[in-house]
Structures are given as C-alpha cells and as structure tokens.
Amino acid sequence: MSRNIIAILRGVQPSEVHAIAKALIAQGIDKIEVPLNSPDPFTSIEVLVTEFQGQGTFGAGTVLTAEDVMRLADIGAQMIVSPNCNPEVIKATKAAGMLSFPGVMTPSECFAALDAGADALKFFPGELVGPVGLRAMRAVLPKDVDCFAVGGAKAENFGAWVQAGATGFGIGSALYRVGDTAADVAQKAADMVRAYDAVLE
C-alpha cells in the first residue's frame, strides 16, 4: 500500500541515500524528495531514480528555477517540489512530464498554481496555514485537488489535518535528520505509517 506521504531528506549525503530510501520504501513510504540545498543533491536523486526504478516516485525539493527542472528531467526525476508558487517552474515541470508540487499559502497562490498545471498543492509552512486555514481554502478549491500539509504536519496532528481536507503530507525532520542512520529512519517511518493508517484507513 502506497501512502500519500513525501519523505523530505534535507541534508542527506549521496553515500547514505540508498540505505535510507530502502528503509523508507520497506515501511511503505515510496515518495522521496531530496531538497536542492542538500549536499550534492543531483547525485543523490540519480541514485534514487536508478537504483529504485519502479519502486516509487523520486525527485527534488526546494526547486526554484526552470533550469533546475531541466537538469532534474535529464537525470530521470519524477517530481518537482517547491516552497513557492512559480508558474514558470510549474510549466517547465509539466512540459518535462514530471509531477508538480508547488508551495502555496493563499487562495491566490492556489489558483495560480492550478492554472499553471500543478498536480497537487503543498501548503507551506503548515504551522502558519494550520488546519483552520486549509479548511477555509478547501471550501473554494476543486474537490479533487490533492492538498499536502508540509511544515508542522506530524503523526500527532494527522487527524486534524485530514478533517480539514488534507490528503497527504510532506514530512522532513520527523522522518530524517542529518546524522540519522537507516535504522533510525526505519523506526520513525514505521511509527509515521502506523499513525497515517489509523487516520486514513
């Protein structure tokens, strides 16, 4: 069973990304992003798309330019995640055949992202939007739009987010922090999946 959770491996090293991704996939988290402000992120992403082909969806986070989108397309990335809503990045992502997850915080940004072709909306920072803010925006958004809570979403508040209309989550430090081993990540992922399944099953 694939969960609508994107694991954010900020700061991961290419030498450790294989073991950490293997631990995540084994626990049922098969959407993985490496933010571009990590060490040598393109190498890490290439490891993921090459060594786990067909086992998940892999790509980059903190993508700010269309140029980076093109470079990621060249190495086989499948999704582009951004902290902001940049229509040029979204359009370049879709033109390259990848999934687009732009960051939004207001109704205007939501509709600009959707008009540009976004596949889902990343509500970021989640702590500021909150379930109350998402619920209000859900009233005017298309019913079938995937809404990811990112930044502040964690096992303890999955229920509140889902009740407000979240359909997925982007999880960073609650799954991986710099210095974590693959065993650490496996344990965190197991706990996260258990909480997710309890809310969404």
C-alpha positions in Angstrom: 0.0 0.0 0.0 1.4 3.4 -1.0 0.8 6.2 1.4 0.4 9.9 0.4 3.5 10.8 2.3 6.5 12.6 0.8 9.7 12.0 2.8 11.9 15.1 2.7 15.6 14.1 3.1 17.1 17.5 3.7 20.8 17.3 4.2 21.2 13.7 3.1 24.5 12.6 1.6 24.8 10.6 -1.6 26.7 7.9 0.3 23.7 7.3 2.6 20.7 8.0 0.5 20.4 4.4 -0.8 20.2 2.8 2.7 17.8 5.5 3.9 15.5 5.2 0.9 15.5 1.4 1.2 14.3 1.7 4.8 11.5 4.2 3.9 10.3 2.1 1.0 10.3 -1.1 3.2 7.9 0.7 5.6 5.6 1.9 2.8 6.8 5.4 2.2 7.7 5.5 -1.5 7.6 9.2 -2.4 11.0 10.7 -1.7 12.4 14.2 -2.3 16.0 15.4 -1.9 15.9 19.2 -1.4 18.4 21.0 -3.7 20.0 22.7 -0.7 21.3 19.3 0.4 24.9 18.2 -0.3 25.3 17.1 -3.9 21.5 16.6 -4.4 21.6 15.7 -8.1 23.8 12.7 -7.3 21.5 11.6 -4.6 18.4 11.9 -6.8 20.2 10.0 -9.6 20.9 7.2 -7.1 17.2 7.0 -6.2 15.8 7.0 -9.8 18.5 4.5 -10.9 18.5 2.0 -8.0 14.8 2.0 -7.1 13.3 2.2 -10.6 9.6 1.2 -10.4 9.5 1.2 -6.6 8.4 4.7 -6.0 8.4 8.4 -7.1 11.6 10.3 -6.6 12.5 13.9 -7.2 13.8 17.2 -5.8 12.6 19.7 -3.3 13.4 23.4 -2.9 13.3 23.7 -6.8 13.3 27.4 -7.6 14.2 27.7 -11.3 13.2 26.2 -14.7 16.9 25.5 -15.3 17.0 23.1 -12.3 13.8 21.5 -13.6 15.5 20.7 -16.9 18.6 19.3 -15.1 16.4 17.1 -13.0 14.5 15.9 -16.0 17.8 14.8 -17.6 18.6 12.5 -14.7 15.1 11.0 -14.6 13.5 12.7 -11.6 9.7 12.2 -11.5 8.5 15.0 -9.2 9.4 18.6 -8.5 8.6 20.1 -5.1 9.0 23.9 -4.4 8.5 26.1 -1.4 6.8 28.7 -3.6 4.4 29.1 -6.4 6.3 29.9 -9.6 4.2 29.4 -12.7 7.4 29.1 -14.9 8.7 26.2 -12.7 5.3 24.5 -12.8 5.0 24.8 -16.6 8.6 23.6 -17.1 7.9 20.6 -14.8 4.7 19.6 -16.7 6.4 20.1 -20.1 9.1 17.7 -19.0 6.5 15.1 -18.0 7.0 15.3 -14.2 4.7 15.8 -11.3 4.5 19.3 -9.9 4.0 20.1 -6.2 4.3 23.9 -5.7 4.2 25.6 -2.3 1.1 27.7 -1.6 -0.2 29.7 1.3 -3.1 31.8 0.0 -6.1 31.2 -2.3 -4.5 33.4 -5.0 -1.4 31.1 -5.0 -3.5 28.0 -5.0 -5.4 29.0 -8.2 -2.3 30.4 -9.9 -0.6 27.0 -9.3 -3.6 25.1 -10.6 -3.9 27.4 -13.6 -0.2 26.7 -14.4 -0.8 22.9 -14.3 0.2 21.8 -10.7 -0.7 18.2 -9.8 -1.1 18.9 -6.1 -0.8 21.8 -3.7 1.8 21.9 -0.9 0.5 24.1 1.9 3.7 25.5 3.4 4.5 26.5 6.1 1.9 24.2 7.6 2.3 25.8 11.0 1.1 29.1 9.7 -1.7 27.9 7.4 -2.9 25.4 10.0 -5.9 23.1 9.6 -8.2 26.1 10.1 -6.7 27.9 7.1 -6.8 24.8 5.0 -10.4 24.1 5.8 -11.3 27.7 4.7 -9.5 27.3 1.4 -10.9 23.8 0.8 -14.3 25.4 0.5 -13.4 27.1 -2.7 -10.8 24.7 -4.2 -11.8 22.0 -6.7 -12.8 18.9 -4.7 -10.4 16.5 -6.4 -7.2 18.6 -5.7 -4.6 16.8 -3.6 -3.6 19.0 -0.7 -0.4 18.2 1.2 0.4 19.7 4.6 4.1 20.4 4.9 6.0 22.0 7.8 4.4 21.2 11.1 2.5 18.1 10.0 3.3 15.1 12.2 1.8 11.9 13.5 0.2 13.7 16.4 -1.9 16.1 14.2 -2.6 14.0 11.1 -6.2 13.7 12.2 -6.8 17.4 12.5 -5.3 18.0 9.1 -7.3 15.2 7.4 -10.5 16.6 8.9 -9.6 20.0 7.4 -9.2 18.5 4.0 -5.5 17.4 3.7 -5.0 14.3 1.5 -1.3 14.0 2.0 1.8 15.1 4.0 5.4 16.2 3.4 7.5 15.0 6.4 11.0 16.2 7.0 12.8 16.1 10.3 10.1 13.8 11.9 11.4 11.1 9.4 15.0 12.1 8.8 17.5 14.4 10.4 21.2 14.8 9.4 23.0 12.1 11.3 20.2 9.6 11.4 21.0 6.0 10.4 18.8 3.9 8.2 17.7 2.0 11.3 16.6 5.3 12.9 14.7 6.2 9.8 13.0 2.8 9.6 11.7 3.2 13.1 10.4 6.7 12.5 8.8 5.6 9.3 7.1 2.6 10.9 5.6 5.0 13.6 4.6 7.5 10.9 2.9 4.9 8.8 1.0 3.5 11.8 -0.4 6.9 12.6 -1.2 7.7 8.9 -3.1 4.3 8.5 -5.0 4.9 11.8 -6.3 8.2 10.4 -6.9 7.4 6.7 -8.0 3.7 6.7 
